[in-house]
Every structure is written in structure tokens, then in C-alpha cells.
């Protein structure tokens, strides 16, 4: 533990996802001092239309956001 889920728009390669997962995991090691061996990372892909609902539920309505985005999700449509 911890487990990280990266949600992004479809279109990135598996290699890009792997690099992102590795860098996010390393940032967490640096930030909280956990072992890299304890971190798992998943990547979920969404279409721009699917992202509208995900954004609403997981960003707009979430009580657990520590870094808010500064864009309108409709801009990705």
C-alpha cells in the first residue's frame, strides 16, 4: 500500500503509461517515504465523453481532492 489510479484520456501508448506510472510512484516515494516495492499503479483510459461523468463524480463532487484542476472538462470534448 499505497495504490494509485491514474485516469486519463485514451490515446497514450503503453510505454507512456509505464513511464507515467513509474514517475508518479517515485514522486510518492519522495513525498511520503514509503518503499517503492509497496506501490501499485493502475491506468484507466476514458473517452472525452466518458470523462465528463468521471470528472463530475471524482473531481467536482469529491471531498478528497488535494490538488484541484484548473480547466473546464468540456474543453476536452
Secondary structure, 3 states (H helix, E strand, C coil): CCEEEEEEECCCCHHHHHHHHHHHHHHHHHHHCCCHHHCEEEEEEECHHHHHHHHHHHHHCCCCCCCCCCCCHHHHC
